[in-house]
Amino acid sequence: MPACVQAQTYIPESAETVLATLPDTDPSLTDDIRRLQQAVAEQPDSVELRVRLAEHHIALYRQTDDPRYNGYAQAAIAPWREDVDAPTRVLLIRAHLNQQRHAFALARADLQLALERDPRNAQAWLALSVVERVSGRLANAHKACAALLTLTETLVSGTCLADIASLAGKAPEAFATLDRLLQAESVDSADHLRRWALTIQGEVAWRLGEPELALQAFEAGLALAEANEQFDGYLLSAWADFMLEQGRAQAVDRRLEPYDQSDALLLRRAIAAKRINHPNAGAMADTLRRRFAASQRRGDDVHLREQARFALDIDNKPSEALWLAQRNWAMQKEPADVLLVLRAALAFNPAAADPVVAFVSETGLQDVRVQTLLERLGDTDAAA
């Protein structure tokens, strides 16, 4: 699912402002944007044109992982920046942008308002499930997924429910459900939906300690993305993390080389580069340091997870890593965030892991990686 962007996104003065020409984009999509920019300049009060322009920019963000496009989308809907009476489509765009900058409470409020107006809005329910999942509010995420049962195709509602179940003590059942869904929906479902389901299946298999099944699912998802020439930053990040754990840093470096514009993917490549003594490892690390420093100057909290991992795995600064991981934990509570706090706590101050240990106990999270770290924490406590 979705990935990270800037917390205080730069917003151009008007929706039609062109700030840069960015590479590796769909020419037809960028041509559409140019036409829409001109149309908005001619009809600045048109809701339809502004919404379409924002949606096109968001599509390019998803295609390139370049956060500037979210800034352009924000500019397109600037007339309704804080308007509670904004049109429903604007609320959905605003929620997406707030989610991407980790303003989850604002995203939740917009989505709930949209659902008050239209309780059968499947897009809003799915987006709400993501916000609640990332926030660690699994019961609420389950309710949002359940609302999709009569609104969308089975692969969407089933994957949504299986994902939440896998985080709440029912990982084996969730994997089996995803397997059935992917086999049953092999012909009719869109490739991007199958790719999402395969990504979730790979993550569940990984947490269950089934690396061969995890790799099979991840590679199947990547094959779909590559066959359609589509970029999937979340899937690439999940695959890279898995491969790094499997000791296959060389493969990570090769596959991620074209994606250095993405902070999340450059981080994984920099970790791989350090492990294989890549001649450009230092340059990659320096690039990330500059980007993180720029984020800090903006007051941007979106890259806290990446910054914490950089401090832990590149700079070998466990105290800084723990501080960043704890700040990130206040906003995000996904398995990756659990692992990050536990690793940083073990490296610097085991007692700092207590809130995360409690969360794992409360949710019933099944994850062999987490279990290994919890056992190490137990050994630390015993030694003390």
C-alpha positions, 0 to 999 in steps of 0.5 A: 500500500501506499508510501511516504511523502513530504509532511510540509509539501511545497505548494505552488502559487497556482494549479497551473504552475510548472516547476520542473519537467520530471523523467520516467513518466507516461507521456500521455499522462503528462500531456493531459496535465498540460491541457488541464493546466491550461483549462484550469487557467481559463476556468479557475472556478471549475471543480471538475477541472481542478479535481481531474488535474489533482488526480493526474498529479497523484497518478504521476506520483504513484508512477514515479514516487516523486513527492513533488507531484503531491505538491502540485495536486495540493495546489490544484485543490487549494481553494478547498484547503481547509473547507469542510464543505469541499466536494466529496472528490476533493475530500478524497484527494485531501485525505490522500495527501494528508495520509501521505504526509502522515497527518492521519487524523486529518485524513481520517476526518475527511474520509469520515465526512465523505462517508457520512455523505456517501456510505457506499463510497468504496474508495473512501472505505478502502482509504480509511482502512489504510489510515486505520491500519497504519495507525495500529487501530486494527479493529477500526481497519477491520470495520472499514474493510468489512464495509467493502464486502457489498461494494467491491469485487471479492479480491479487494474486500478479501485482501483488505480483510486478510491483511488486517487479520494477518496483523491480529493473530490470524496470519495462517488463515489470512495467507490461505485466504489470499491464496484462494482469492488469487486463484479464484480471481486469476482471470477477471481482476485487474493486474494492479489489484492482483499485485496488491494481493500478492504483496500482502501475501508475500508479507504474510508469508515472510512474517510466518517464516516461509521465505520461499512462499514470500519470494514467490509472491513478491516476484509474481507481483513484480513480474506483473508490474514490469509486464505493465511497465508500472512502478510499485515503490511499496512492493519494491521496498518490501522485496528489498527488505526481504532480500536484504534479510536473506543476505542477497544484497547484490540483487537489491543493488542491481534491481533498485539502481534505476530508482534512486529518486525514491528515498525509501528505495535509495535507503535500501540500496545504500544498505545493500551497497554498504554490505557489498562494499559498493564503490558508490556506497558512501555517495549514496549515504551522503545523498540520503544525509542531504535529503534527510537534512532538507526534510528536517529543515522543513519540519518534515516528519514523514521520513522518520522511519527511513531516518531511523533505519539509516541511523541504525544500519548506515551510520551506526548511531543506535541512540539517534536511531531509537529516538527517531524510531520512537517518534515514528512509533507515535504515528505509525504502528506497522510491522516494520515500525515494530521491528525498528523500535525493537532493533534500536532498543536492543542496540541502545536501551532495551527498556524503551521497547516496552510500549511496542512489546505491549502492542504486540501482545495486545494485537497478537501479531505473528511475526517470526522476526519480531519473536526473535527480537522479543526473545533477545529482549527477554535474554537481556532482561534475564541478564540484568 
